[in-house]
Amino acid sequence: MSLARLLLRELIKGPRTLPAPPPGGGGAEVGAGLAGTGRARLGRSLRIREVDAGSCNGCELEIHAATGPVYDLGRFGIEFVASPRHADILLVTGPVSRNMAQALKRTYDAMPHPKWVVALGDCAIDGGCFAGGDAVLGGVRALLPVDLTIPGCPPPPEALLSGLLTLLDLVSGGPAAPLLPMDGEEPE
Amino acid sequence: MLGNITLMEYLKAGRPVAAHRPWPRFQLDDRGWRDLTGQLAQSDWSLLGLWADGSEVHAAFRDEETAEIAVASLATQDRRFPSLSAARPSAQRLERTIQDLFGLLADGLADSRPWLDHGRWPCRTPMAFTRGEASAGPVAYPFLPVEGQSLHQIPVGPVHAGIIEPGHFRFTCAGETVVRLEERLGYTHKGVEALMAGRTLPEAARLAARVSGDSTVAYSIAFARAAEAAAGTEAPPRAQWMRALMAELERVANHLLDIGAICNDAAFPFMLARCTVLREQVLAANRTYLGHRLMMDRVIPGGVTVDVTREATAVYRGVVKDLRKRVTRLADLYDDLPTLQDRTVGTGVVSASLAHRFGVGGVGGGAASRGGDARKVPGYAPYDDLEFDVPVHPEGDVNARLWVRIEEIHASLGLIEQILDRIPGGPLARPIPTRAGEGMALVEGFRGDILMWLRLSEVGRVVRCHPRDPSWFQWPLLEAAIEGNIVADFPLCNKSFNCSYSGVDL
């Protein structure tokens, strides 16, 4: 079948995206001082740098699923970026292997303020089934301050979505806020 | 001892080890192991795995002519053993790993730089009887020297641009062309093997399921089969068919993502979007009917924890029918786009002889004339009762690896239908007798054959378990495949292999 016909079929069928899950997923650990600080600077747009700190790659599969057309993380203004310099959120998977600890810390240090850390999956939260091993630190908290945890092994895409929406609400200072103007600017 | 003899004839000179199932294990003396190196040079015996166990080393082989499988063991003297890497280059990284984890030194190993040990652990040789003291600090890793005019290096990783696992790639280029790629891995090393030692079967099975998350079902089957072999039992027939059903669902889901991702790396994201939608059909059904999208921990030693209901059977039949139609459509689309094939055809070529030298199976082997498949040889239940073809292409390029995936999807869809039609009744699991023994299993995951070896103690605990990912033999091929290609084609080549980092870093 030609590309044009396939595209046409997709257009007629409409999007395959599932409705958004309600926010409230994940365990928020954002300090009171941090909440709301992103409002003026970020609006409701977040950029994520993902770092695999020794995961089994199961979490990565589900992050991929979350960015795909079915869960479509992008519709909430959340995108993954290549450079930590462009990122607001550090999304970490894995029990933090000692061999990855320095790279993870450097990625965090390279991010501009304000920044938040999300520990995705049981391993990132407390080491999961790898906890206690000599080769791992046993969770992101051993190295970085964690603002949100999203449990699961691996967390399904809507858990990731729901958790990130929680964070979005927290840092932008309230649920379902419309696009907020920067100081001194009028919304279009 | 040289000449045309079979693997079994050669190893029989050693002492057979009792209670190693299903294939025999032979204890060789120092001379026997040394002669093995010479024998390997002129025999068609594929190295299936090489691992240490206390102060012993074990090497598993398959005789390609007779299809015999056996393990050779050597009790090392003075913590040294003769290296097999001169005859089997695929042994190199495995021997470096043995040196790092067990402190057993491979004599004659050309490249003895550390592999998994980056100098960041609290101790050296963490799996040796006597552990080494901690390194003074991170070791500077000397990359292989490259000489020539106007060469420059591009270091990439361990943190990559996309959402992928960590690893370091050191490219040496002349202009746009890659002269050499060197991989440095080990970043995701979690000490899986050390964690497994001393655990109960259910605990170790959970770890085995997380060696490489995308192959969780295949790993769980491999662990379960090895444990069952060690204890001298088998899972009930319905459980074996359920395992095959889940293994094929996993294969389809992973290949779909890979096909999409390869095309995405050739700047055709439409394919990734379409493939993701198709993949989600499988994963959504898995969650509803098998309780987990990736089917983690559904396969346990002794059987499985889930069953297919009549409703599930109908749904999966529908999914198979739909996928067959849509995958064919996408394959036609790929075949119809010369701009896309311009990127994939002739890119990242692996020669058949190299694939053979590394004894590579799975997608990497199948795309380079080497059609090994553990479901056929040695074969395991229920695949001997099922009909399917193993795709083989001779070209060895990205295009061939893509077509192998497309054809494997069709083969798996056929298998799923056969399984749903003919799955026998009966119990889903059977208790594992508490008994000492050693077991080994070869299971075909979506990347290729996974080897699992383990020893159980008399109280049924895991004494030593070694999982060998198919990527051990595919990573080195990627280094060869990229040579002479442009840097921009690296993501494409890398994705066409899609090797596991976690699976080899352990």
Chai-1 contact restraints between the chains, C-beta under 6 A:
chainA,res_idxA,chainB,res_idxB,connection_type,confidence,min_distance_angstrom,max_distance_angstrom,comment,restraint_id
A,M1,B,R329,contact,1.0,0.0,6.0,A-B,restraint_1
A,M1,B,D332,contact,1.0,0.0,6.0,A-B,restraint_2
A,R16,B,V277,contact,1.0,0.0,6.0,A-B,restraint_3
A,E50,B,I163,contact,1.0,0.0,6.0,A-B,restraint_4
A,V51,B,V159,contact,1.0,0.0,6.0,A-B,restraint_5
A,D52,B,E165,contact,1.0,0.0,6.0,A-B,restraint_6
A,D52,B,P166,contact,1.0,0.0,6.0,A-B,restraint_7
A,G54,B,T188,contact,1.0,0.0,6.0,A-B,restraint_8
A,G54,B,K190,contact,1.0,0.0,6.0,A-B,restraint_9
A,C56,B,R210,contact,1.0,0.0,6.0,A-B,restraint_10
A,C56,B,G213,contact,1.0,0.0,6.0,A-B,restraint_11
A,C56,B,S502,contact,1.0,0.0,6.0,A-B,restraint_12
A,N57,B,E165,contact,1.0,0.0,6.0,A-B,restraint_13
A,N57,B,G213,contact,1.0,0.0,6.0,A-B,restraint_14
A,N57,B,D214,contact,1.0,0.0,6.0,A-B,restraint_15
A,N57,B,S502,contact,1.0,0.0,6.0,A-B,restraint_16
A,G58,B,G213,contact,1.0,0.0,6.0,A-B,restraint_17
A,G58,B,L294,contact,1.0,0.0,6.0,A-B,restraint_18
A,E60,B,I163,contact,1.0,0.0,6.0,A-B,restraint_19
A,L61,B,D214,contact,1.0,0.0,6.0,A-B,restraint_20
A,I63,B,I163,contact,1.0,0.0,6.0,A-B,restraint_21
A,G68,B,T276,contact,1.0,0.0,6.0,A-B,restraint_22
A,P69,B,A273,contact,1.0,0.0,6.0,A-B,restraint_23
A,P69,B,V277,contact,1.0,0.0,6.0,A-B,restraint_24
A,V70,B,E280,contact,1.0,0.0,6.0,A-B,restraint_25
A,A82,B,A161,contact,1.0,0.0,6.0,A-B,restraint_26
A,S97,B,T188,contact,1.0,0.0,6.0,A-B,restraint_27
A,S97,B,H189,contact,1.0,0.0,6.0,A-B,restraint_28
A,S97,B,K190,contact,1.0,0.0,6.0,A-B,restraint_29
A,R98,B,R120,contact,1.0,0.0,6.0,A-B,restraint_30
A,R98,B,W121,contact,1.0,0.0,6.0,A-B,restraint_31
A,N99,B,H118,contact,1.0,0.0,6.0,A-B,restraint_32
A,N99,B,R120,contact,1.0,0.0,6.0,A-B,restraint_33
A,N99,B,G186,contact,1.0,0.0,6.0,A-B,restraint_34
A,N99,B,Y187,contact,1.0,0.0,6.0,A-B,restraint_35
A,N99,B,H189,contact,1.0,0.0,6.0,A-B,restraint_36
A,M100,B,P166,contact,1.0,0.0,6.0,A-B,restraint_37
A,M100,B,Y187,contact,1.0,0.0,6.0,A-B,restraint_38
A,A103,B,P158,contact,1.0,0.0,6.0,A-B,restraint_39
A,A103,B,V159,contact,1.0,0.0,6.0,A-B,restraint_40
A,T107,B,V159,contact,1.0,0.0,6.0,A-B,restraint_41
A,C129,B,R206,contact,1.0,0.0,6.0,A-B,restraint_42
A,C129,B,L207,contact,1.0,0.0,6.0,A-B,restraint_43
A,F130,B,K190,contact,1.0,0.0,6.0,A-B,restraint_44
A,G133,B,G191,contact,1.0,0.0,6.0,A-B,restraint_45
A,G133,B,L195,contact,1.0,0.0,6.0,A-B,restraint_46
A,D134,B,P122,contact,1.0,0.0,6.0,A-B,restraint_47
A,D134,B,P126,contact,1.0,0.0,6.0,A-B,restraint_48
A,D134,B,G191,contact,1.0,0.0,6.0,A-B,restraint_49
A,A135,B,H189,contact,1.0,0.0,6.0,A-B,restraint_50
A,A135,B,K190,contact,1.0,0.0,6.0,A-B,restraint_51
A,A135,B,G191,contact,1.0,0.0,6.0,A-B,restraint_52
A,V136,B,K190,contact,1.0,0.0,6.0,A-B,restraint_53
A,P156,B,R293,contact,1.0,0.0,6.0,A-B,restraint_54
